[in-house]
Amino acid sequence: MTKVQSNENIRDVVKELLRYVGEDPSREGLRATPDRVARMYQFLTQGYRQDIKSILNGAVFREKYNEMVIVKEIDFFSLCEHHLLPFFGKCHVAYIPKGRILGLSKLPRIVEVFARRLQVQERLTQEIADTLYECLKPEGVAVVVEAQHLCMMMRGVEKQNSIATTSAMLGIFRSDVKTRSEFLTLIGRKLS
């Protein structure tokens, strides 16, 4: 399916959805809505059409550095696969190199690739960690994701102030409490 065919299909579905909820898709305010929604979904799901290897694009470098590397407060937006409603928040990523480092800008790019797919927060967290672990073969990788889910805020339990936190700890971050604790302290969280 090409992008044009996909957009045409999405437009048709959105028109039908508008009719189903009792609207007139030919109404002035809604005439362009199917096209806007099609373009929006293409953008919000672009992670399916991105390849991690091309994102990394040779940005793995040999380096003797062996202390913790952290990029925290990475903003992200994703779509809950259960309701197609957004969830959004912050991602904190760390790794301890073992002879190889990654260009710092690539960490938020990896987060973005996986966030721009239909997701559950747990899988998003694990995919980021697994990708870094596989790519760098480091001593360890840690990922913490904190997010607010519109599917919990505007429907269902309707809890507007709830924040879901997930983590993935691989290698030394899983096996060594001191390393995990240092990471959590550096991102402003405490080990409970």
C-alpha positions in Angstrom: 0.0 0.0 0.0 1.5 3.3 -1.0 1.2 6.4 1.1 -1.4 8.0 -1.3 -3.5 4.8 -1.2 -3.2 4.7 2.6 -4.3 8.3 2.9 -7.2 7.7 0.6 -8.3 4.7 2.7 -7.9 6.7 6.0 -10.0 9.6 4.5 -12.8 7.2 3.5 -12.8 5.6 7.0 -12.9 9.0 8.7 -15.8 10.2 6.5 -17.7 7.0 7.5 -16.8 7.5 11.2 -18.1 11.1 11.0 -21.4 9.8 9.6 -21.5 7.1 12.3 -21.3 9.6 15.1 -24.1 11.6 13.6 -22.2 14.3 11.7 -22.3 15.4 8.1 -18.8 15.1 6.5 -19.8 17.6 3.9 -20.4 20.3 6.5 -18.1 23.3 6.1 -16.1 22.7 9.3 -15.7 19.0 8.5 -14.9 19.0 4.8 -11.2 18.9 5.2 -11.2 16.8 8.4 -10.7 13.4 6.7 -7.6 14.7 4.9 -6.2 16.3 8.0 -6.8 13.1 10.0 -5.1 11.0 7.3 -2.1 13.2 7.4 -2.1 13.2 11.2 -2.1 9.4 11.3 0.7 9.2 8.8 2.8 11.5 11.0 1.9 9.9 14.3 2.7 6.4 13.0 5.9 7.3 11.0 7.9 5.0 13.3 6.6 2.0 11.4 8.4 3.4 8.3 11.7 4.2 10.0 14.6 1.8 10.3 16.8 1.9 13.5 20.0 1.2 11.5 19.4 4.2 9.2 18.6 6.3 12.3 21.9 5.4 13.9 23.6 6.1 10.6 27.2 5.3 11.7 26.9 7.2 15.0 28.4 4.3 17.1 32.0 5.3 18.0 34.8 3.4 19.7 35.6 5.1 22.9 37.3 4.1 26.2 34.7 6.0 28.3 33.1 3.6 30.8 31.0 5.8 33.1 27.2 6.3 32.9 25.8 8.2 30.0 22.3 9.7 30.6 19.9 11.6 28.5 16.9 12.5 30.6 13.6 14.4 30.2 13.2 13.2 26.5 9.7 14.4 25.6 7.6 11.9 23.6 4.0 11.5 22.3 2.5 8.2 21.3 -0.8 6.5 20.6 -2.3 3.9 22.9 -3.0 0.9 20.8 -6.2 0.1 22.8 -8.1 3.3 22.2 -6.0 5.3 19.7 -5.8 8.1 22.2 -2.5 9.8 22.9 -0.2 9.2 25.8 2.8 11.5 26.4 5.5 12.1 28.9 9.2 11.9 29.6 11.7 9.2 28.9 15.0 8.9 30.7 17.7 6.7 29.1 21.1 5.6 30.4 23.8 3.2 29.4 27.3 2.3 30.6 29.6 1.8 27.6 31.9 -1.1 27.0 34.1 0.3 24.3 31.4 1.9 22.2 29.3 5.1 22.6 26.4 6.5 20.7 26.0 10.0 19.4 23.9 11.7 22.1 21.2 12.9 19.6 20.5 9.3 18.6 19.0 8.5 22.0 16.0 10.8 21.6 15.7 9.6 18.0 15.4 6.0 19.1 12.7 7.0 21.6 10.9 8.8 18.8 10.9 5.8 16.4 9.2 3.6 18.9 6.9 6.3 20.2 5.6 7.0 16.7 3.8 3.6 16.6 0.7 2.3 18.2 2.0 1.4 21.6 1.6 0.3 25.2 3.9 2.0 27.6 5.5 -1.2 28.8 6.5 -2.3 25.3 7.8 1.2 24.4 10.1 1.1 27.4 11.4 -2.4 26.6 11.9 -1.7 22.9 14.1 1.3 23.7 16.2 -0.7 26.2 16.5 -3.7 23.9 17.6 -1.6 20.9 20.3 0.1 22.8 21.5 -3.1 24.4 21.7 -4.9 21.1 23.3 -1.9 19.2 26.0 -1.0 21.8 26.6 -4.2 23.7 27.2 -2.1 26.8 27.6 -3.0 30.5 24.0 -2.1 30.9 21.0 -0.1 29.8 18.3 1.6 31.9 15.1 3.2 30.6 12.4 4.9 32.7 9.2 6.2 31.0 6.7 8.4 32.9 3.5 9.2 31.0 0.0 10.5 31.2 -2.6 8.5 29.2 -5.6 10.3 27.8 -7.4 6.9 27.8 -7.3 7.1 31.6 -7.8 10.9 31.9 -10.7 11.6 29.6 -12.6 8.3 29.6 -12.6 5.1 31.8 -11.4 5.9 35.3 -11.1 9.7 34.5 -8.1 10.3 36.7 -6.5 13.5 35.3 -3.4 13.5 37.6 -2.3 9.9 37.3 1.2 9.2 35.9 2.2 5.7 34.8 5.9 4.8 35.3 7.6 1.9 33.6 11.2 0.8 33.6 13.6 -1.6 31.8 16.9 -2.4 33.5 19.4 -4.6 31.6 22.8 -5.8 32.4 24.5 -4.1 35.4 21.4 -1.9 36.0 19.5 -5.0 36.8 22.2 -6.9 38.7 23.7 -4.1 40.7 21.6 -2.1 43.1 24.2 0.7 43.5 24.3 1.3 39.7 20.5 1.3 39.5 20.3 3.6 42.5 22.8 6.0 41.0 20.8 6.2 37.8 17.5 6.8 39.6 19.1 9.5 41.8 20.6 11.2 38.7 17.2 11.4 37.0 15.6 12.7 40.2 13.9 9.5 41.4 14.5 7.4 44.5 14.8 3.7 44.8 12.0 2.4 46.9 
